[in-house]
């Protein structure tokens, strides 16, 4: 990795690059309230930020939550009703951790197709305590049910398999992993939307219990309540509203990517990889291809990225992303965190928001929160955790069952 | 050899008498193998095959990675009480070009494992149900005695 050369190279945004007109969030935490309550706060904040009336929203793209009953499965409808029915078009998307990105793509596609000029993308969640477990009921054909029932293979166990590879194959240390948490927690202290606003040190790890060897509790992100919303529109709509497109945040890419057969890296929730005995594995692995597709779409490369929000479900996983994003060659991720390259003030700040380390994961809201964070970074509104002179922001994540997503914004 | 019938925790994924092997499915058209076994369509996007037949997989493989669970997984896992940590290993079967996750034989922990180590399929009890019937699952067991790797 590390040698992306997009065929198309357009440093400037084009008319197809929609505008993020407003962003809003409810702080992350653990209150156990109705997820709709959080969503309403985020929706109203995003509308206020965009200076758009709820009645003017033509399309509502909801990101679903599967742990909050029927309203969670029809998020687009749920939030539309909670805000007051206006006859808007809606969609409701589920793509595990990539649900927010899929909702974003749903709204973006509607606008690019000419069916709407302005849309709201929204996701909110209320999470149970402890490990994520499959939803209730005996479902013997469900791979997610199978991996828990037959193996007790929790999400942290999968993160740990990757972390162990990094130690034994690349020579990473558990201190390298801890450095990721130290870095992210430091950035998160200044973020009013982060749940954990405490700075951790390497020394804190010794007292943190091992969950799945070699990962400790502090290496693994928590589950959180939270909500995020964004208002996106055509450049023409923004022009009418603002009188100029100067300084507007543009959506350069939203790539929702599935694996290519054979997928030879063990990924949640699968018990086995595909076989590469008969069909040769593709040149780009799944996680590499997620970033690659977004770079191609944007006509940009890793060298253009000012700051990135990556899915640090575990500390070690953040190091994988550096490599998948082409910020360094495979196996060199730990060097970037050791040298401060990915810290605030470094040349490639990653998770200036504090990342999942500071937020915990609110599944359907998280990918939208990444977009909110990048929007504010590009607008220079991230007091206390601002990336200097941020021009291009990238968000990447991956959900269970082959959902990759990468979004690139520029100003 | 045991004569007691072993009830598998999942049907059709492994043999319940020696020699213990995992059972995959093989496309009769292109020869691609898939685990867990499935039916209906070859997993390769370039193959129109719809017939997949059960096929025994290599008994031995090499550890691709491993971990050790220190907390009881949530249901539907049936955790022993008190919970005892156990290891999981993802094992690469060279001939099939596939990596398969499994619990590691009881008593073999992360400290006993290393990447590239040879392991082989064995069975152990996963849980005992309310009627007192044991349900068995495949495990990865080190091929060489502990400490002799």
Interface residues (C-beta under 8 A of the other chain):
Chain A: X130 X131 X133 X134 X138 X140 X145 X146 X147 X148 X149 X150 X151 X152 X153 X154 X157 X160 X161 X162 X164 X165 X168 X169 X209 X210 X211 X212 X213 X214 X215 X261 X262 X264 X266 X271 X272 X273 X274 X275 X276 X277 X278 X279
Chain B: X9 X10 X30 X31 X32 X33 X34 X35 X36 X43 X44 X45 X46 X64 X65 X66 X67 X68 X69 X70 X71 X72 X73 X74 X75 X76 X77 X78 X79 X86 X88 X90 X95 X96 X97 X98 X99 X100 X101 X102 X103 X110 X114 X115 X126 X137
